[in-house]
Every structure is written in C-alpha cells, then in structure tokens.
Amino acid sequence: MNFLKRLKFYGFGFALGLMIVYATFGTRSCTTPNEVKMQQLVFQYFKLSEKAQCKLKCLKKNEALLKIELRHFEVNYDLSDIHQEPCGAYYIQPKKDHEKEYNYKLVMYDCDTITTIKDINIPADLPCNCK
C-alpha cells in the first residue's frame, strides 16, 4: 500500500470517527447547574414589586437592563431557600469578577413560570427613599 492509499484510508476512518462522536454527543454544552438556573430565572416573565421598581430607579436601571446584567450574577445556594413554599427563594449576587461593577444583590422567587422580585439590596450610601 503506497502513501496516498494509506492517507485516504486514514482520512476515511477519521471522518467516520468524527461523525460517530458528533452523533453520540451532539450539541451538548458544559453549563453548570447554577448557570442553568440563572437562565431559567431570567427568561421567565418578571414581576417586580413597587419597592423593587423604586430601587431600580435609584440604581438608574430598568427591567430590560436588569435582565441583561443578570448574566453576570450567580445563585448563592447557601443563602437560598429553594424548597420554600409556594415559590423557591434564590439569593442572587454578582460573580466574583463583577462585584465592583454591580453593587446590589436581590432575592428572586421562582413561581412556576413567573420570576418575582420583591426587594433589591442596594448599598446604604446610595440615596433612595423607597419604602
């Protein structure tokens, strides 16, 4: 067998192996359960209380900007009560490398297909008259 025939034989086997690997693993991704939960919470319908809306105004943000910024947040399961009835409570905080950019934390309640935000924890030095 000359070199060209061996190269074709190798190429055929390599291509066949690639197809088998793709068929087996497909489009799987490497996402953590934390990232999956954040995606679920963000893509659901948002329901903000009046207090949360007021604090968003103090932060000079709106609901759309909040949804975009939540990409840089994560769930802290140590502080969360995911088995709370009727809606699980998820304590959301900025990721370690984004703590300086986002100076607020919040608790999101996962109620079936609605994400409810009742309050946003903002820094004490930020002037806000929300009750």
N, C-alpha and C positions, 0 to 999 in steps of 0.2 A: 504494500500500500504506500503510495507516494504521499508527500506532504499535503498537497491540495485535497486529496480524498480524505485524509485524516482531519484536516481543518473543517471540511464540510460535515463530516461525521460528528465532530465535536460541536460545531455550531448548531446542528440539528438537535443534539442532546441537550445543549444549553437552553435553546429556545423552548423545548418541550418541558424542561425543568422550571423555567420561568412561568410558563402557563399553568403548571400544576401548583406552584407556590401561590400565584395570583388567585386561582380558583379556590384554594384552601383558605387563604387569609383575606382575600378581597380588599375591601376598603376599611379595614379596622383601623382605629386610631388609638393613640396612647393618651387617653384622658383619665384623670383621677376622678374618684367619686365626688370630691369637692368641686371640681370644675363642672361636672355633670349637674350637680345640684344647683350651682350658680346659674348655669344656662337655663335650667327649668324655672327657677325663680324669676329670672329676667324676662323670659319670653312669655310668661303668663300675663294676664290682664293686671295692671297695677291699680290699687285702690289706696289713696293716701288720705289720712285724717286731716282735719283742718290744722291741727298743731304741726303735723309733718309738712304740709304745704307752706305754712308760715315760716318754718325753719329753713325750708328750701329757698324761700325768697331771701331770708337773711344770708344764706350762703351764695346768693345771686346765681341760682341754678333753677332749671325747670325739670319736669318729669322726663323729657326726652334726653336731656344731658345727664341726668342721674342714671338712666338705663345704660348709656354709653360708658359712663365712669365705672359702673359696677363690674366691667371687665377686669378692673384692677383690684377687685376685692375678693375675699375668700370667706368661707364659713368657719367660724371658730366653734367646733363641736363641743369643746369643754364647757363653754358658757351657754350653749344652745339647749333647748328642751324640745327635741324633735318629736317626742311622743305626747306632747301636751294636747289635751282635748279642747275644743274641736279642731284647732289648727296648730300644727307644729311651729314652734318659735325657733328661728335661725338667727344667731348673732353674727352680723356681717361686719368685717373690719378690713382695712386696706392690707394688701400684701406687704411683706417686709420691705421690698424695694420701692414702694409707693406711699409709705407712711407720711413723708414730708409733703407730698402733693395734696393728699386728701386728709383733712383734719377732722373728719366726722366718722361716726360709726352708727349703725342702725340695727334694728331688730325687724326681720321680715317674717310674717306669718303666712305659711303655705296652707291655704284653704282650697283644696281640690284644684280648681283652675284659676284661682284669684290669689294674687300676692298682695297682702295688706301690710302697710307701713303705718304704724300708729304714732311713732315718735322717732326723731333723729337726735342722736347725742352730738351736740356741737361744743366746741371749746367755750369755756366760761368767759374768756376775754373778748369774744365776738358779741357786739351789742345786738340783742334780739329781745323783743318784748312779746314773745309768744307764750300763751297760757294754755 
